[in-house]
Amino acid sequence: MNIKFVFSFTSSGLFSQVNNFLLALLYAHKNGFEIIIDYQYLATTDEKTLKEILDLRKYENCTSKIICNASNRNLETFTFGYSGIAKYLRVVKYYFNIFLFRVYSLVTNSKIDLFQKHWEKIRQLRLNLSESDKEYLFSISKRIWVHSNTNSSQPSSKYIGVHVRRGDKITETDFISIDKYCVEILKHCEMNKISIVYLFIDSKADGVRLKSKLNNLNVIVDTGLHENGYDQQNHSNLSNETKAIQALLLCDLVNLMINSSYFIGSFDSNLSSFISIMRENKNVTDLRNGGLLIY
């Protein structure tokens, strides 16, 4: 029986979703499963943004909508926020999708499952990546990442790329001091004979502090749109249009980090982890020092 898995993208952190999807692809690859993408939890603008940065066509097909809707077996969730005639029609649609799903499964002899049911196995896979697993992640990430910069500001000369994550992340992981970043930056600038540092940091205060400590280098500080620290809860309250603009600008900065001569970050940040994967974990430093490619 051909086993298909539904992977649902949600509106949580963009690179958290991207890294989870990469792990999903690896898990499916190792087990001979097929992945089908579910967009039903995303706003239209979020789905459009996702398709601008990732090539997901291989994981979409004409039966995706039927399968994804039917795989959401919780009627209460499916009808949440609807009332009156709209809720009645939603219930009818729900059962009609189940019917189509059963017909589809019977005709194609397919087993449909929700990918989240296997999350514990995926987490274990993340903790024990083999060299062949990493090679697969390196190759598949390059195949699906298709974002082209909309506002290119890449330095003309060689530069060290640095990502410092503050904001709500400092409550989730070990805090890494600015001094530790400075030591690593100075070491690799000297080793690579580079004097330009492109610093992507979501804290204006820490950006100024780091630049003052490296006054013999040309440090370009870019706080993106979160100079007072990124916070997922605040981000969720923004309009869909604003979130879409911010996502594309963030991806521009990711490309700047990918294209740097050397990259320094902390891989418990999903963004830094993704950058390392795109660089095939070469010429990178993980200040977290936990030994994991994806935390």
N, C-alpha and C positions, 0 to 999 in steps of 0.2 A: 504494500500500500504506500502510495506517495504521500509523505508527510509535509504539510505546509504549516509555517508559523506566521502569526500575525504580530508585527512589531508596530506598536503605537507610539508615534511622536507626540510629545506634549509640549506645553508652553513653559516648561521649567528651563534651567540654564541651557543655552544653545550648545555649548561644547560638552556639557554633560550628556546631552542627547546624542551628539555626534559620536562621542567615545563609546556610549552604550550601543549605538548602532554598529560601530566597528566590531565590538565584542560579539554582538549578535551575528554578524556576518561570519566571524571566525567560528563561532559555535556551530552555526548551520553548516559551514564548510566541512568541519571535522566530523559531523554526524550525518552528512548527506541529506540535510533538510532543505526545503525551499522557503525563502522569506517573502512575505507579502506585506507591503507598507500600509499602515492605517493613518489617515490624516484627520479623522473625525473629531479629535480633541483640539485641533488647531484652528485659529481664525484664518480666513482666506488669505490675509496679508502674511501671516506666519508661514502658511504653506507655500505661497509664492516666493518668499525669501529663502526658504529651505531649498526650493528647486533652483534658485539662482546660484547657490553656493555648492550644491551637491547634485551629481548626475544620478538620479534615482529611477530612471526609466526601466532598467532591467528588473526592478522589483515591483513594478506596477503592471497590471494586466486588466482585461475587460471584466474579469470576475472579482477583482479586488474589493469593490464596494459591497458586493453581496456578502463576501466572506467576512469582511471586517465588521459590517453591521451585525451579521449573524453571530460572530464570535463574542460580541458584547451581550452575554446572556442575561444580564441584569436589567429587567424591564423598568425598574424604578430609576436606574441611572439613565436609561435610554429616553425616558419621558420627563426627566427632571427639567423644571422651568416652563413646562407646557401646561395649559389648562383649557377647559371647555372643549370645543370642537377640535382645536389644534392638538390637544392631548389624545383625543379619540382617534384622530387620523394617525398620530404617532404610534399608538398601540397597534393599529391595523398594519402600519408599515413594518413594525417590529416583527409581528407574526408572519407577515408576507416574506420578510427577509429570511426568517428561519425556514420557511417552506422552500424558498429558492435555494438556500444553503443545503438543505437535505437532498433536494433533487440533484444539485451540483455534485455533492459528495457521492451520491449513488452512481451517477453517470461516469464520473471521473475516477471513482474508487480512491478518493483522497481522504486523508485524515487532517482535520484542521485543529490547530491548538493555539493557545495564547502564549506568546513567547515568555511573558512574565512568570508563568508557572515554572519555568526552568531557571529562574534568576539565581538561585543558590548555586546551581551547577556552573552558571556563567561566572559568578563571583569567584568560585574555586579555580576556574580556568584562568581568570585574570591574575590570580596569585601564583600560578604555576605555568607561565608562558614558556614554551620551548623555543629554541632558535627558529624552528620552522614556523611556529605560530607567529613570532615577531616578523618574520619575512613576509608572511601573508598579510599581516596588518600594514606593513610598509607599502606593499604593492597595491592593496585594495584601497587604502586611503588616497594614494595618488590617482587612482582611477576615478574615484567618485568626487574628489575635490576639484571643482571647476570654477571657483570664484576668481574673477579678474578685478583688479583694483579700480575703484571709481574715482578715487582721489589719491593719485600716486605722489608720494613725497619721499621716495626712497633716496637716501644719500647717493651721490655720484661715485664716491670712493668706498673702499671696504669699511665695514663697521661691525661692531659687536652688538648683537641684539639682546636686550634684557627685559624680562617681564617680572614685575613685582605685583603680587595680588594682595590687596588689603581689604577694605570694606567688610562685608559680613563673613569673609573667609577666615578672618583671624579668630573667630569664635569656634571654627570647626577644626582647625589644624594647628600644628606647632608654629609659633611666631618666629620668623626669621628676620634678624635685625638688619638694618641698613649697612652696618659695619661689615657684616658677613658678605653682603653683595659687593661692597667696595673692594674687599680683599680679592674676591674672585674676578671682578672686572679688571683690576690692575694687573693681576697675574696673566690673564689671557690677552690683554692689550699689549703687554710686554712680549709675550711669547709669539704673538702673531704680527707684531710691529704695526699695530692699528691704534689710531688716536681718536677715532669717532665712535661714540656709544649712542645707540638709539634705545632710549629707556621708555618702555610702555608701563605706566604705573597708574593705578586708580586712586592716588592720594597726592594732591598738589604739595602738601606740607612735606611728605617724605621725599618727593621728587626734588624739591628745592634743597633739602638736607643732603641728599645723595650727590647732587650736582656740586654743592659747595665743598664736599669732601674730595671731589675729583676735579679740582679746578685747573689741573694741568692737561685735562682731556676736553675734547669737544663733545659735551653731553647734550643730546637733543632730548628734551623731556616732553613726552606726549601722554596726557592724562585721558585721552579719548573724550568721552562725554560724562565721565564720573570722577571729577577731580576731588570730590569729598568722599570717595569710596563707593564701590558698586554694592548695591543691596538688592537681592532678588525680589523681596517683598515690594519695595518701592518701584522697581522695574515693572512688576506685574500690574501696577496701577496706571501705567502710561497708556496712551492711546495705541491701537494696533499700528497705525501709520508711523508714529514716533519710534516704536519698538523695531519696526522694519528698517527704518533709516539707521538706527543705532547698530543693528545687527550687521548691516553691510559695511559700516565704518569700522566695526570691530574686526570683520574679516579682512579689511584692508590692512589693518595693523598686524594681523596674523601672518599675512603674506610678507610683510616687512621683516617679521621675525624669522620666517622660513628662509628668506633669501639672505640673511646675515651671514657673515663669515664664521661666526661662532655665536651660540645661543646659551644664555644663562637664565634659568628659571627654577621653579619649585614644582615638581610634577604632581603634587597633590592638588594643584590648580589644573582643572580640566583643559584650560586653554594652553598652558605650558606643556602638558602631556601630549596634546594633539600636535603641537608644533614639533615636538621631539619625534613623534611617529612620522610626520611628513619629512623630517630630516633623516629618517632611518636611524635615529638615535646616534647620529654622528656629529662630532664637534659640538657637543652639548654638555652642560653641567646641571645636575639635579641637586639643588641645595637641600632638598628634603632628605637625601641620602637614605631613602628607604629601599632602594633596589627594585622598585616596581615601575613598569612602563605606564600603567594606568592604575591609579589608586582607587 
